[in-house]
């Protein structure tokens, strides 16, 4: 029979694995929802699949949050049929710029008692970083100098979607009983 000390790391690993699987499934679900919503501009997304990424900052270590970003890129491009297309480069650039930027901001400005940035600010920064990553790919691979013509529209739309996503995420984190249970073990 295993001692309690030997079971704890295994149980902790199982819990981390379950959280990662659940958050990946949420990315898949939100990607499917987003794919069904008509896009007025190519590559424009609401960013719903970023909600599980932000939640992972509370629930997982940074290494697993980065793994979730990779899994999100995979499932988004699988759903949209662009897994083996050049357009995956837009997804990779935007997702990594956004995910790593938000993770850094969360770690420095939000985590613990500091909370010098709201989740709305975090989502706004993530949306802008996502657009900047995609615009960089657009500049180097497609449009060159002409990228400056689409940049203002992209950046303004990213502010709008980032604000909406931030409001929703802030509300969810503050009011969700499931989330409170997952992070804190329930109400205190």
C-alpha positions as CSV (number, residue, x, y, z in Angstrom):
1,X,0.0,0.0,0.0
2,X,1.3,3.4,-0.9
3,X,1.9,6.0,1.8
4,X,0.0,9.3,1.7
5,X,3.3,11.1,0.9
6,X,3.8,9.1,-2.3
7,X,0.1,9.5,-3.4
8,X,0.1,13.3,-3.0
9,X,2.4,14.1,-6.0
10,X,0.5,11.6,-8.2
11,X,-2.8,13.0,-7.1
12,X,-1.6,16.6,-7.7
13,X,-0.3,15.6,-11.2
14,X,-3.7,14.0,-12.0
15,X,-5.5,17.2,-10.8
16,X,-3.2,19.4,-13.0
17,X,-3.8,17.0,-15.9
18,X,-7.6,17.2,-15.5
19,X,-7.5,21.0,-15.3
20,X,-5.4,21.1,-18.5
21,X,-7.7,18.8,-20.3
22,X,-10.8,20.7,-19.2
23,X,-9.3,24.1,-20.2
24,X,-8.2,22.6,-23.6
25,X,-11.8,21.4,-24.1
26,X,-13.0,24.9,-23.3
27,X,-10.6,26.3,-25.9
28,X,-12.0,23.8,-28.4
29,X,-15.6,24.7,-27.5
30,X,-15.0,28.5,-27.7
31,X,-13.1,28.0,-31.0
32,X,-16.1,26.2,-32.4
33,X,-18.4,28.9,-31.3
34,X,-16.2,31.6,-32.8
35,X,-15.8,29.7,-36.0
36,X,-19.6,29.8,-36.4
37,X,-19.7,33.6,-36.0
38,X,-19.3,35.5,-39.3
39,X,-16.1,37.5,-39.5
40,X,-16.3,41.0,-41.2
41,X,-12.5,41.0,-41.5
42,X,-10.3,37.9,-42.1
43,X,-8.4,36.8,-39.0
44,X,-10.6,38.8,-36.7
45,X,-11.8,36.8,-33.7
46,X,-13.6,37.7,-30.6
47,X,-10.9,35.9,-28.6
48,X,-13.3,33.6,-26.7
49,X,-10.7,30.9,-26.6
50,X,-8.5,33.2,-24.6
51,X,-10.8,32.9,-21.6
52,X,-9.4,29.5,-20.7
53,X,-5.9,30.8,-21.1
54,X,-6.6,33.6,-18.6
55,X,-8.3,31.1,-16.2
56,X,-5.2,28.9,-16.5
57,X,-3.1,31.7,-14.9
58,X,-5.0,31.1,-11.7
59,X,-5.3,27.4,-12.0
60,X,-2.0,26.1,-13.4
61,X,1.7,26.9,-13.3
62,X,3.1,29.1,-16.1
63,X,4.6,26.1,-17.9
64,X,1.2,24.5,-18.2
65,X,-0.4,27.8,-19.2
66,X,2.2,27.9,-22.1
67,X,1.3,24.3,-23.0
68,X,-2.4,25.4,-23.0
69,X,-1.5,28.2,-25.5
70,X,0.1,25.6,-27.8
71,X,-2.9,23.3,-27.5
72,X,-5.3,26.3,-28.1
73,X,-3.4,27.0,-31.4
74,X,-3.8,23.4,-32.4
75,X,-7.5,23.1,-31.7
76,X,-8.4,26.5,-33.2
77,X,-6.6,25.7,-36.4
78,X,-8.1,22.2,-36.4
79,X,-11.6,23.6,-36.1
80,X,-11.0,26.2,-38.8
81,X,-9.3,23.9,-41.2
82,X,-6.1,25.9,-41.3
83,X,-3.8,23.5,-39.4
84,X,-1.7,23.0,-42.5
85,X,-2.1,26.4,-44.1
86,X,0.1,29.5,-44.0
87,X,-2.6,31.2,-41.9
88,X,-1.6,29.1,-38.9
89,X,1.4,31.6,-38.7
90,X,-1.1,34.3,-37.9
91,X,-2.5,32.2,-35.1
92,X,0.9,31.3,-33.7
93,X,2.1,34.9,-33.7
94,X,-1.0,36.3,-32.2
95,X,-1.6,33.6,-29.7
96,X,2.0,33.6,-28.4
97,X,2.2,37.4,-28.3
98,X,-1.1,37.6,-26.5
99,X,-0.7,34.6,-24.2
100,X,2.9,35.2,-23.1
101,X,2.3,39.0,-22.8
102,X,-0.8,38.4,-20.6
103,X,1.1,35.8,-18.5
104,X,3.9,38.2,-17.9
105,X,1.5,41.0,-17.0
106,X,-0.5,38.6,-14.7
107,X,2.7,37.5,-13.0
108,X,4.0,41.0,-12.4
109,X,0.9,43.1,-11.9
110,X,-1.9,40.9,-10.8
111,X,-0.8,37.7,-9.0
112,X,-1.1,37.7,-5.2
113,X,-2.2,40.8,-3.4
114,X,-0.7,43.3,-5.8
115,X,-3.5,43.4,-8.4
116,X,-2.2,46.6,-10.1
117,X,-4.1,45.6,-13.3
118,X,-7.6,44.4,-13.7
119,X,-8.6,41.4,-15.8
120,X,-10.1,44.0,-18.2
121,X,-6.7,45.6,-18.6
122,X,-5.1,42.2,-19.0
123,X,-7.6,41.3,-21.8
124,X,-7.1,44.7,-23.5
125,X,-3.3,44.1,-23.4
126,X,-3.8,40.6,-24.7
127,X,-6.0,41.7,-27.6
128,X,-3.6,44.4,-28.6
129,X,-0.6,42.0,-28.5
130,X,-2.6,39.5,-30.5
131,X,-3.2,42.1,-33.2
132,X,0.4,43.3,-33.2
133,X,1.6,39.7,-33.6
134,X,-0.8,39.2,-36.5
135,X,0.1,42.5,-38.1
136,X,3.8,41.6,-37.8
137,X,3.2,38.4,-39.8
138,X,1.1,40.3,-42.2
139,X,3.9,42.8,-42.7
140,X,6.6,40.2,-43.3
141,X,4.7,37.6,-45.3
142,X,2.0,39.4,-47.2
143,X,1.4,43.1,-47.3
144,X,4.7,44.8,-46.4
145,X,4.3,48.5,-46.1
146,X,0.6,48.3,-46.9
147,X,0.0,46.7,-43.5
148,X,-0.3,50.3,-42.2
149,X,-3.6,50.6,-43.9
150,X,-5.2,47.7,-42.0
151,X,-3.4,48.3,-38.7
152,X,-5.8,51.1,-37.4
153,X,-8.9,49.0,-38.0
154,X,-7.3,45.9,-36.5
155,X,-6.1,47.7,-33.4
156,X,-9.5,49.5,-32.8
157,X,-11.4,46.2,-33.2
158,X,-9.0,44.5,-30.9
159,X,-9.7,47.1,-28.3
160,X,-13.4,46.6,-28.6
161,X,-13.2,42.8,-28.4
162,X,-10.6,42.9,-25.6
163,X,-12.8,45.2,-23.6
164,X,-15.8,42.9,-24.0
165,X,-13.7,39.8,-23.2
166,X,-12.2,41.6,-20.2
167,X,-15.6,42.5,-18.8
168,X,-16.9,39.0,-19.1
169,X,-13.8,37.4,-17.6
170,X,-13.7,39.9,-14.7
171,X,-17.3,39.1,-14.0
172,X,-16.8,35.3,-14.3
173,X,-13.8,35.3,-12.0
174,X,-15.6,37.3,-9.3
175,X,-18.9,35.5,-9.4
176,X,-18.4,31.9,-10.5
177,X,-18.8,29.4,-7.8
178,X,-17.0,26.7,-9.9
179,X,-14.0,29.0,-10.4
180,X,-13.9,29.9,-6.7
181,X,-14.0,26.2,-5.8
182,X,-11.2,25.4,-8.4
183,X,-8.9,28.2,-7.1
184,X,-9.6,28.4,-3.4
185,X,-11.4,25.2,-2.5
186,X,-14.7,27.1,-2.1
187,X,-16.0,30.2,-0.2
188,X,-14.1,31.3,2.8
